[in-house]
Amino acid sequence: MSRAQGAAREAVGARFDPVLMLRARERSWAALHAIRARMLPGISEAEAVAMAAKVFAEQGCERLWHRPLIRIGRNTTKAFREPSEPDVRLGEHDSYFIDLGLVFDGHEGDVGDTFVVGHAPQRQACADAARALFAQVADAWRHDGLSGQALYAFATQRAAAMGWRFNQAIKGHRVSDFPHAIHRGGDLGDLDHVPASGLWILEIQIAHPSEPFGAFYEDLLEGSARA
């Protein structure tokens, strides 16, 4: 990819403001944790999404830029575009993840995390591992100046070393002022240069190698990356 092509993939709109990007991120995390506080055993995914819509209104979300995704139990192994198995409800000792794409102040927030209810040590270990793997990959971006492609190769290797199966269909993506799609961002995992700060979402999804559960974590790559 030429420098000009790389710049095009990181183009932003005339109203883009990095301060508002970080504010959208912060407010999206607040919405996610408000949903988490209402996730009780017995809730279904459809009920959780309906509840999330009320949270968005309470939090002052302007609109969605992608549908909210709340996966429970065995559905936590599925990628964004895969349909959930129906009739899954949150058990007493279970896990779920929340994936939000919200717009605040005309800027896109995209956050995701996995949580455990009750006593489920293996599921908790998986959720913790997704967060740890995200941190390791983000650190590699900041300190080693890895391209998007190299970041996902590193993530795959680290997940295997940690004993988890990495979902290679999940490759991260652009965010910006809404709508980011006009800026031709593409997938982070296909980017052959060092991603700029404050424009790219790093997504991590892992699963137990044999049991039917997984974990998801995503956040904005933000900080100083060495070119």
Secondary structure, DSSP 8 states (H G I E B T S, - for coil): --HHHHHHHT---TT--HHHHHHHHHHHHHHHHHHHTT--TT-BHHHHHHHHHHHHHHHT--EEEEEEEEEEGGGGGS-TTS---SS-B--SSEEEEEEEEEEETTEEEEEEEEEEESS-HHHHHHHHHHHHHHHHHHHHHHHH---HHHHHHHHHHHHHHHT-EE-TT---EE--BS-GGGG----GGG--S---TTSEEEEEEEE-SSSS-EEEEEEE--S----
